[in-house]
Amino acid sequence: MAAVRVISLRFMSAVSRPITPTVPNRLPAALSVVQRRCFGLVAEEAPKKKISAGKVAVVGAGKMAEAMIGGMLRSEAIEPSRIVAADVNADRLEFFRQTFGVDITHDNIGAIKDAQVVLLAIKPQTMPYLLPQVHNKFRDDALIISIVAGHTAADISNGSGVRAVVRSMPNTPALVGKSMTVWTSNHGVTDAQKRETQAVLGSFGSELYVNDETYLDMATALSGTGPAYFFMIIEAMIDAGVHIGFPRDVARMLVLKTIEGTAQLALNSANHPARLRNDITSPGGTSASALYEIERGGLRTVIGDAVWAAYRRSLEMGGRNSCVGPGRFIQHGVSLTPHQVERMLESAIAGALSRAEKHR
């Protein structure tokens, strides 16, 4: 295992606390030796790790569970015989059995009782029903790795009776081994269990540890929900290509390969995206004309609002205060929208004018 030094970055956002990530598996090739030293990065690529747990239980058989099991098996981090998947959907379980060769069951308690690692891959709204069912049914040394949006490590630990809980947020590119997973752990997680978590999450993409759970809701909004933003942009560009005359299959290929190449260029460059964009924006050219319309249409604002909306929703799903970010106001502990504030101001002004008129 390559050595990894930890760096500390400070971001100004809804909160302002240091975030301490581990270094991703692959670093931008364009970073100089000086830059690597300044950021405390180690250039070696970390090899895939083996999962040491004798049994891994996956509760939930949705797309993310499919991605995680597929990643673990493709990277040969674990054998199929050491994985059991639990779900109420018989068709999905049969798909898992035929595709991956793993054990399957409808019995959540039977799945988790002997498992050293339990992956919670269920819908957020299912948690209130699952946790009471499995409370104190785990091994004493069990590690829970949750990908459930909004639910904190403390909530999961209290509800399950398990001391060691990791909260993580992958994304759907895990289906092709390209997930960006952000994770954190509570104080009950040992160093050995952290290494086990890296082995599990690193098997289907890149993983990034943060030392403050607050960043998990932010990661949910940015990287966890991020593929949905890009899919909509891809869809819009393909439709535009068809509109100007390309066959749909050709437009699709042009857009997807452009997205792929642009992402790789950004990854391999040490330059800010604005610099990369400026490098291909000639005065009076096609890029300048297109970008003018994009800015006029408010794309930056729309994307920013979308990320904030996803962040607030993640907080709400965990039962926490979502009155954060731009355009949010509080009156007597209640969150108000800008429209509501505007109506209140109009009402207050009208009331003041009416009182002034009476006193004439």
N, C-alpha and C positions, 0 to 999 in steps of 0.2 A: 504493500500500500504506500503510495507516494505521500510524503509529508505535506501537511497543509497548515499554513499559518492563518490565523484569524485576523480579519480587518474590522474596523469599526467605522461606520459611516453615519452621518446625521442628516436626516431629511426633515424639512419643514412641511407639515401636512396638518391633518386634523389633530394629530398629536406631534410632539417633538421629543422623541426619545432615540437613543442610539440603537442602531440595528447591527447585529454582528453576524454576517453570513459566512458560510464556508465557501471555498472557491469552487465554481462549477467545474465539471469534468474537463471541459475544453475551453482554452483561453483564446482570445482574438490573436491571430498570428501577427497582426500589425503592431502589437504592443512592443515597445523597445525594452531592452534590459533595464534601463533606468526607470521606465514607467512601472515595470513589474516589481522592481525593488521598492519604489515609492508606495505602491499599493499593497506591498507585503504578499504578493502572489508567487506561487511556486509553479514553474513552467511544466512540470511533468504531468502527463495525463493519468488520472487515477484509474486503475484497472477495475473491472467489475468484481464485486465481492460475492462470496458464497453466503447463503443463509444457513445459519447453524441450527435453527429451531428444528426439533424432531417433527413437529406438526404445526402447520399454519392453517387457521380457519378463516374463511372469507364469508362474512355474513352479508348477503346481498348478491344478486346475480345479474346486475345491470351491466351497462356498457363499460363503466369504470372498473368494475370487478373483472370483467372480461379482459380489459386492457392490462390490469395488474397481474392477473394469472398468466396471461400470454407473455408478458414481459419477463416475469420470473422464470418461465420455462424456456423462452427463446434464448435468454442469457445464460441458461444452465446454472442458475443460482440455486435451484432446488429441483428435486424429482417430483413428478406428478403424484406419486404414492404418498407424499407427505403433505398434500393439500386436500382440504375438504371444503366444499362450497355448500352454503345453506341458504335456502330461499323458499318461498311459498309457491313460486311459479315453476310447475313441473316441466314445462317446455324449455325454459331457460336452463334448468338444471340438467336436463337431458342433452342439451346443446353443449354444456360444459363437459359432461362426461364423454361425449363422442369426440369433441374437438380437442380437449386437453388430457383426457384420461384420468381426471381427478375424481376423488370420492365425492358423492353428493348426498344431501339429506334435507328433509323438511324440518328437522329438529334442531333449532338453534342451540339449545342447551347441550344436546349430544355432540354438536360440532365443536363447541368451545371448551368443554370441560377438561380435555387433556391437551389443549393447544397452548404452546408457549407464546405464539404470536397470533393475535386476532385482528383481522382487518375489518373495520366497520365501513361498508360501502352501500349504505342505504339512503333513502330520501330523508331530508331533515324532519319532515312531518311524521316519520315512522319512529323516531327516537323515543318519544314519550311512551310508546307501547312496548318497544323492545327492552329498554333499560330495566323496568320493573320485572320483566320476565326473566332476565339473565342475572339479576342482582345477586352477587356472592356465589355465582355458579362457576367462577373461573378458578384456574390454578392460582396458588399464592404468588407465583413468580411470573404470572402472565403479563404480557405487554399488549396493550391495545393501540393500534394505529388507526385513527379515524380520518376519513375524508369527507365527513358530513359537514356541510356548510353551516356556519352560524353557531354551532354548539361548542362551547369552550371545553378545555381539558378538565377544568374543575367540575363542570356539569357532568361530564362523562365519568369521571372518577367517582364522584358522589353517587351517581345513578347506578353504576356497575359494581362498585365495591372494589375496583382494581386500583392499585396504588400507582402503577406506571402507565401513563397515557401520553401518546404522541398525537398532536393534532396537525393535520397536513391538508394541503390543497393542491392536487394535481390538476391537469387539464386534459381534454380529450385527445390531443396528439399522442397521448400514451398508447392509443390504439396502434400507432405505427412506431412506437419506441422513442417518441420525441416529446414526452411530457416535460413541462417545467413545473416541478413540485416544490412548494415552499412548506417548511415544517418547523414545528417547535415542540418542546417537551416540558412536562411538569417536573417537579423536584423528585418525584418517585422513580424517574427513569435513570438507570445506571449507565455508565460509560459503555458497557458491553451491549446494552439494549439500544443505545444510540448508534453503535456500529451496525447492529442488526437492522435498525431502521434505514440506515444509509444503503445497506445491501438490498432491502426490499424496494425502496423508492428509486434507487439508482438503476434498478433492473429494467425500468420502462422509460428512461429518459434522464434528465438532469435534476438534481435535488439541491436545495438551498436551505440551510438551517438559519433561523433567526432566533434571537434570545428574548424576544418580547412578543407575546401572543397577540398583541394589538395588530401586528402586521399581517396576521392570517386573514383578517377581514379585508384588509387592503389588497392582499394577494388574491383573494376571492374575486374582487372587483376588477383587478388589472389582468392577471394571468389566468386565473380560473375561469372567468367569464370572457376573457379576451378572444378566444377562437370564434365566439358568436359575432363579435364586432367584425373580425376579418372575413368571416363567411358572408356577411351582408355586403361588405365592400367588394368582395369577389363577385358576388351575385350581381351587384349593380354594374360592375365593369363588364362582365360578360354580356349582360343585357344591352349595354351601350354599344358593345362590339357588334352584336346582332343588329342593332338599330342602324348602324352606319353601313352594314352590308356584309359582314362576315357570317359564314355558316356557324351555328352554335358550337359545334365540336371544335372548330378552329379557334373561335373566340375563347372558348374554355381553355384550350391548350396555351394560347398566348398569355392569358391572364395568369394562370397557375404557374407557368414557368417564369413569368416576370416577378410574381410574388416570391417564388422560391429563390431566384437569383438575387433579388433585392435584399431579402433577409440575410442571405449568405454574405453579401457585400457588406451590409451593416455589421454583421458579426465579426468579419475579418478586418474591419477598419477601426482605427482609434479615433476617427473624426466624429464630431457631433452630426446627427442626421441632417441638421440644417445646412451644414457645410457640404454634405454629400448631395443634398437637393440643389444647393446653389451651383455646384460644379456642373450640373446638367441643365441649368436654366439660362439659356442664351438670351440676350436682350432682344425683345420683339419676336421671340421664337414660339414654338408650339407649347413648350412647358410653361413659359411665362403666361401665355394666354389661358392655359388650363388652370394654373395655380391661382390666377386672379379670380376666376369663377369659383374655385373651391373656397378661397378666403371670403369672397362676397357671400357665399352661401352659408358661412358660419360652421364649417366642418370641425374646426378645432373646438368650438364651444359645444357642439352636439356630442362629440366624443367625450369631452370632459364631463358634461352633464350625465352621459351614460355611465361612465366609471363611478361618479359620485352616487348615482342612483343604485347601482349594484352594491356599492359599499354600504349604503344606508340599509338596503334590504338584507344584507348579511348580518348587520347589527340587529335588525328587527327579528330575524329568525332565531337569534340567540337571546331575545328578550331584553336587549340593551337599548340605550338611548340612541336614536338615529338622527337626532336634530344636530347634524354636523355639516360643515361645508358651506359653499356659497348659496345665498338665497334662502337661508334658514334663520328663522327668528323664534324666540320663545316668549310666550305670555302666560304667566301663572303656571309654568311647567309644561305648557302645551306647545307643540311645534306648529308654526304658521308658515304658509307658503307666501311668496311675494305678492300674489294676487290678493290673498286675505289681508295682508298688511296694507296694501293699497286701498282696499275697501274700508278698512278701519280708519285710515288717515282721511279718506274722503268724508266718512261719516263724522269724524271729529271736527273737521273743518266746517262742514255744513252745520253742525251743532253750535260751533263757536259763532258763526255768522248769524245764525238764528237768534242766539242769546243777545248778540250785539245789537241786532235790529230791534229787539224788544225793549232794550234800555235806552233807545233814542228818545 
